[in-house]
Structures are given as C-alpha cells and as structure tokens.
C-alpha cells in the first residue's frame, strides 16, 4: 500500500501523487486527515473533484467507508456527511463537530467571498480523468484555491490521480513534463513567483522484483487500461495519430488544417470536405517547437 512518508519530506505547496488504481493514494490522505482531526481540535479539510456530479450527497456519504473502522477506533465515530453540515463526527446527540466540506472545480467560482479560513488541508482527488476538460478549468481551479487559502501559508494540498492520461491542463500549468516522470521517483519543481510542488509517480504494488503479478479478471495482454489499473502505466501515453477513415495522406484531398501542440509535439488536424466531413490527424516534423517548412 502507498504511504505519504516520502513526499511529506518535501516542504512544498502542492503534493501531486499519480499511480495505479486502488494502490492506497486516497486512503493514505484519509489517514492523514484522521490523524490531524485527532490531534488538532480546529482542523478542517475540503475534498475536491473536477465535476459537480462527483460530489453529490449520495457519493460523499460513502467517501470514508473504506476507513470507517479506523476512524471509529481512533476518534470514537466514523465520518458522516450531510448537505448542511458537511463531513462531521457525531457524539450521539448531534452536537456534531464539522470536520470537512466538499466542492467541485466546476462550481468553485460560486464560492468567491465565502470565508474558508478554517481549512487546513485540501484533497483534490482524480485530477486526471477521461473525457473532455471543463471550460476554463485552470482558471476555475486556481480561483478556488485562492478562495480557500487567501493569504495563509499553512494549508496542505494533495492532488491525486490514476495514470489515465498525460494530457492535462494541470501538468501544463505546473510545468510538469509527464514523459520525464519515472515510476518510483519524486520530481520537485518551483516557479519564479513562489509556487513549489513535488510529484510522486508511485511504485507499483503489483510489480515485485521486476515481475508483474497476474490477475484473472484484469490481466489482458497489451491493454493500456488494464496496465494502468494493475501496474500504473499510462493509459493514454501518446496521441492517436491514425487516420480514422483509412485513406492515406494525399495532396489532392481538400483540407482545412488546424495545428495543435501536446507534450512537445505538433499535430495537424484537418477536415476532409465532403457530404459527411472526416477528421484526419498526423504528427508533423518540428524544429524548436515550430512546424518546419518541409
């Protein structure tokens, strides 16, 4: 199981942790939340997901189920959740102690002006996900962080994700090149204006002495998603540049090109004009980040 020991040695503002599914990333931060609740009477946390549909009351009520026994042993109660009180501990008479809240990046902009001065830990879970980005996602995220931390410097921030994709606005804004991340290592970074971070690419719990463990349900050969779940390999490692209509490149095709950059590469996205338009994608030769004339 993953533990926070190594990344906690880095005195940074953001701690990012990526790796295989169900290796204990989120569980380890829940343990830290439990310990801080136990020893800090005024401690509160906030749990963040990207989309509002991921922080519904039904989902939040089950968030701490996997660690409920440990909470009861250490705190005398497991964590409850209600829309009004947030996450709370109940003494049996509900003079309950609120210990946390939840929020989405998608709706975080609506929280401007609300004081969050009691928040001491931010857990942003699944910051890498399948599907399309949220409109203005980075702006909404950084505004939410600003709303929570204000001018304080005592807030711990953990950002967790499975290795589903290397293409992320968060990697881009932090200045992280995911191609340089090595499993089992921690990369440190800082920005001139003061932001600091460390990112840990977790060792796989399913690789022992270089030998991958097998799984009767998930052990498919050459399947990126299975390898992500079991071993922490990247699911979307490269952009798929195959032509979806099966027709090879031809200068005779009528094309309207758009140029995109991703992970230091340049791609040409074109539309083949006909009754049913077809997308065509190819990777281009580049020089110093620019499309070469030839």
C-alpha positions as CSV (number, residue, x, y, z in Angstrom):
1,X,0.0,0.0,0.0
2,X,1.1,3.5,-0.8
3,X,2.2,5.8,2.1
4,X,2.8,9.5,2.2
5,X,6.2,9.3,4.1
6,X,8.4,10.1,1.1
7,X,6.5,13.0,-0.4
8,X,5.9,14.6,3.0
9,X,9.7,15.2,3.3
10,X,9.3,17.8,0.6
11,X,8.3,21.2,2.0
12,X,6.2,22.3,-0.9
13,X,2.8,23.9,-1.5
14,X,1.4,21.2,-3.8
15,X,2.0,17.4,-3.5
16,X,0.9,15.5,-6.5
17,X,0.7,11.7,-6.5
18,X,0.0,9.6,-9.5
19,X,-0.1,5.8,-10.0
20,X,-2.1,2.7,-10.4
21,X,-5.7,2.4,-9.3
22,X,-6.5,1.2,-5.8
23,X,-2.9,1.4,-4.5
24,X,-3.8,3.4,-1.4
25,X,-3.2,7.0,-2.6
26,X,-6.6,8.4,-1.4
27,X,-6.6,6.1,1.6
28,X,-3.2,7.4,2.8
29,X,-4.5,11.0,2.7
30,X,-7.7,10.0,4.6
31,X,-5.4,8.6,7.3
32,X,-3.6,11.9,7.5
33,X,-7.0,13.7,7.8
34,X,-7.9,11.3,10.6
35,X,-4.7,11.9,12.5
36,X,-5.0,15.7,12.1
37,X,-8.6,15.6,13.3
38,X,-7.5,13.6,16.3
39,X,-4.7,16.0,17.4
40,X,-5.9,19.3,16.1
41,X,-9.3,20.4,17.6
42,X,-9.9,23.1,15.0
43,X,-8.7,21.1,11.9
44,X,-10.9,21.0,8.8
45,X,-10.4,19.7,5.3
46,X,-12.0,20.2,1.9
47,X,-12.5,17.4,-0.6
48,X,-12.4,18.5,-4.3
49,X,-13.4,16.7,-7.5
50,X,-13.4,18.2,-11.0
51,X,-17.2,18.0,-11.7
52,X,-20.2,18.7,-9.6
53,X,-21.8,15.4,-10.3
54,X,-18.9,13.7,-8.5
55,X,-19.6,15.4,-5.1
56,X,-23.3,14.6,-4.7
57,X,-24.6,13.8,-1.2
58,X,-25.0,10.1,-2.1
59,X,-21.4,9.8,-3.1
60,X,-20.0,11.8,-0.2
61,X,-21.8,9.7,2.3
62,X,-19.7,6.8,1.2
63,X,-16.4,8.6,0.8
64,X,-14.9,7.4,4.1
65,X,-16.5,3.9,4.2
66,X,-13.2,2.1,3.5
67,X,-11.6,3.7,6.5
68,X,-14.6,3.8,8.9
69,X,-13.3,1.2,11.3
70,X,-10.0,3.0,11.7
71,X,-11.9,6.3,12.3
72,X,-14.1,4.6,15.0
73,X,-11.0,3.1,16.7
74,X,-9.2,6.5,16.8
75,X,-12.0,9.0,17.1
76,X,-14.9,7.1,18.5
77,X,-17.0,7.6,15.4
78,X,-16.9,7.4,11.7
79,X,-17.3,10.4,9.4
80,X,-20.9,11.3,8.5
81,X,-22.0,13.6,5.7
82,X,-24.9,15.9,5.2
83,X,-25.5,18.7,2.7
84,X,-25.8,21.3,5.5
85,X,-23.1,20.2,8.0
86,X,-20.6,18.8,5.5
87,X,-18.4,16.0,7.0
88,X,-19.0,15.6,10.7
89,X,-18.4,13.5,13.7
90,X,-21.5,12.8,15.9
91,X,-21.4,12.5,19.7
92,X,-24.8,10.7,19.6
93,X,-26.8,13.8,20.4
94,X,-25.7,15.7,17.3
95,X,-23.8,18.4,18.9
96,X,-21.7,17.2,15.9
97,X,-18.3,18.5,15.1
98,X,-17.9,19.6,11.4
99,X,-14.5,18.5,10.2
100,X,-14.8,19.0,6.4
101,X,-16.5,20.1,3.3
102,X,-16.7,19.1,-0.4
103,X,-16.5,21.2,-3.6
104,X,-16.1,20.8,-7.3
105,X,-13.7,22.8,-9.6
106,X,-16.7,23.2,-11.9
107,X,-18.7,25.1,-9.3
108,X,-15.8,26.6,-7.3
109,X,-16.2,30.0,-8.8
110,X,-19.5,30.3,-7.0
111,X,-17.7,30.3,-3.7
112,X,-16.0,33.6,-4.1
113,X,-16.4,35.7,-1.0
114,X,-17.2,32.8,1.3
115,X,-14.6,32.5,4.1
116,X,-12.7,29.2,4.3
117,X,-10.2,30.3,6.9
118,X,-10.7,27.1,8.9
119,X,-9.5,24.8,6.1
120,X,-6.1,23.3,6.8
121,X,-5.9,20.5,4.1
122,X,-7.2,20.3,0.5
123,X,-7.6,16.8,-1.1
124,X,-8.1,17.1,-4.9
125,X,-9.0,13.6,-6.0
126,X,-8.8,12.3,-9.5
127,X,-7.4,15.4,-11.1
128,X,-6.6,13.4,-14.2
129,X,-9.7,11.8,-15.8
130,X,-11.0,10.5,-19.1
131,X,-13.2,12.8,-21.2
132,X,-13.1,16.5,-22.1
133,X,-11.8,19.3,-19.9
134,X,-14.1,21.7,-18.1
135,X,-14.4,25.1,-19.7
136,X,-11.8,27.4,-18.2
137,X,-10.8,24.6,-15.9
138,X,-7.5,26.0,-14.8
139,X,-8.9,29.5,-14.1
140,X,-11.7,27.9,-12.0
141,X,-9.2,25.7,-10.1
142,X,-6.8,28.4,-9.2
143,X,-9.6,30.8,-8.2
144,X,-11.0,28.1,-5.9
145,X,-7.5,27.6,-4.4
146,X,-7.2,31.4,-3.9
147,X,-10.6,31.5,-2.2
148,X,-9.6,28.8,0.3
149,X,-6.1,29.7,1.2
150,X,-6.4,33.6,1.0
151,X,-3.0,34.8,2.3
152,X,-2.3,31.8,4.6
153,X,0.7,29.5,4.1
154,X,-0.3,26.7,6.4
155,X,-2.7,24.7,4.0
156,X,-1.6,21.3,2.8
157,X,-2.7,20.5,-0.7
158,X,-2.7,16.9,-2.1
159,X,-3.6,16.2,-5.8
160,X,-4.2,12.6,-6.6
161,X,-4.8,10.7,-9.8
162,X,-4.6,7.4,-11.6
163,X,-2.3,7.3,-14.6
164,X,-5.1,7.6,-17.1
165,X,-3.6,10.3,-19.4
166,X,-0.6,12.5,-19.8
167,X,-2.6,15.3,-21.4
168,X,-3.7,17.7,-18.7
169,X,-4.0,21.4,-18.1
170,X,-2.6,20.8,-14.6
171,X,0.6,19.3,-15.9
172,X,0.9,22.1,-18.4
173,X,0.4,24.8,-15.8
174,X,2.7,23.2,-13.2
175,X,5.3,22.8,-15.9
176,X,5.4,19.0,-15.5
177,X,6.6,17.0,-18.5
178,X,4.9,13.6,-17.8
179,X,7.3,12.0,-20.3
180,X,10.1,12.6,-17.8
181,X,8.3,11.1,-14.8
182,X,9.9,7.8,-13.7
183,X,8.0,5.2,-11.6
184,X,9.1,5.1,-8.0
185,X,10.7,8.6,-8.2
186,X,9.7,12.1,-7.0
187,X,10.2,15.2,-9.0
188,X,10.5,18.6,-7.4
189,X,9.7,21.9,-9.1
190,X,9.3,25.6,-8.4
191,X,8.1,28.8,-10.2
192,X,9.8,32.2,-10.0
193,X,6.8,33.8,-8.4
194,X,7.0,31.4,-5.5
195,X,4.9,28.3,-6.1
196,X,6.5,24.9,-5.2
197,X,5.5,21.4,-5.9
198,X,6.6,17.8,-5.8
199,X,5.1,15.0,-7.8
200,X,5.5,11.3,-7.0
201,X,4.9,8.6,-9.6
202,X,4.1,5.7,-7.3
203,X,6.0,2.4,-7.4
204,X,3.6,-0.4,-8.4
205,X,2.4,-2.7,-5.7
206,X,1.9,-5.3,-8.3
207,X,5.5,-5.4,-9.6
208,X,7.8,-7.3,-7.3
209,X,11.5,-7.8,-8.2
210,X,10.7,-6.7,-11.7
211,X,8.0,-9.4,-12.1
212,X,4.4,-8.3,-12.8
213,X,1.7,-10.0,-10.8
214,X,-1.2,-11.7,-12.7
215,X,-4.9,-11.1,-12.3
216,X,-7.6,-13.5,-13.6
217,X,-10.0,-10.6,-14.3
218,X,-7.8,-7.7,-15.4
219,X,-4.7,-9.4,-16.9
220,X,-5.3,-8.7,-20.6
221,X,-2.2,-8.6,-22.9
222,X,-1.3,-5.3,-24.5
223,X,-4.3,-3.4,-23.0
224,X,-3.3,0.1,-21.8
225,X,-6.3,0.4,-19.5
226,X,-5.6,-2.9,-17.7
227,X,-1.9,-2.0,-17.4
228,X,-2.9,1.4,-15.9
229,X,-5.1,-0.3,-13.3
230,X,-2.7,-3.0,-12.4
231,X,0.8,-1.5,-12.8
232,X,0.4,2.3,-13.0
233,X,1.4,2.5,-16.7
234,X,-0.1,5.4,-18.6
235,X,-3.4,4.6,-20.4
236,X,-3.2,7.5,-22.9
237,X,0.5,7.6,-23.4
238,X,0.6,9.2,-26.9
239,X,-1.9,10.9,-29.1
240,X,-3.5,8.6,-31.6
241,X,-2.5,9.9,-35.0
242,X,-4.1,7.3,-37.2
243,X,-6.5,8.4,-39.9
244,X,-10.0,7.4,-38.9
245,X,-11.3,6.9,-42.5
246,X,-8.5,4.5,-43.6
247,X,-7.5,6.7,-46.5
248,X,-3.8,7.6,-46.7
249,X,-2.4,11.1,-46.9
250,X,-2.9,12.8,-50.3
251,X,-2.2,16.3,-51.5
252,X,-5.3,16.0,-53.6
253,X,-7.6,15.9,-50.6
254,X,-9.3,19.2,-49.8
255,X,-8.1,20.0,-46.3
256,X,-8.7,22.8,-43.8
257,X,-5.8,22.3,-41.3
258,X,-5.6,23.3,-37.6
259,X,-2.3,22.9,-35.7
260,X,-2.2,21.6,-32.1
261,X,0.6,21.1,-29.7
262,X,0.7,18.4,-27.0
263,X,3.6,17.1,-24.9
264,X,6.1,18.9,-27.1
265,X,4.8,17.5,-30.4
266,X,2.8,19.3,-33.2
267,X,-0.2,17.7,-34.8
268,X,-2.2,18.7,-37.8
269,X,-5.9,18.2,-37.5
270,X,-7.7,18.5,-40.9
271,X,-11.3,18.2,-42.1
272,X,-11.9,16.4,-45.4
273,X,-14.7,18.3,-47.0
274,X,-17.5,16.0,-48.3
275,X,-21.1,15.3,-47.5
276,X,-20.0,13.7,-44.3
277,X,-16.8,15.5,-43.2
278,X,-14.0,13.3,-41.9
279,X,-11.2,14.2,-39.5
280,X,-7.6,13.5,-40.4
281,X,-4.7,13.7,-37.9
282,X,-1.0,13.4,-38.4
283,X,2.1,14.3,-36.4
284,X,4.4,16.8,-38.1
285,X,8.2,17.3,-38.1
286,X,9.0,20.1,-35.8
287,X,12.0,22.3,-35.1
288,X,12.2,24.3,-31.9
289,X,8.5,23.8,-31.4
290,X,7.6,25.3,-34.8
291,X,6.2,23.5,-37.9
292,X,9.0,23.1,-40.4
293,X,8.5,24.4,-43.9
294,X,9.5,21.0,-45.4
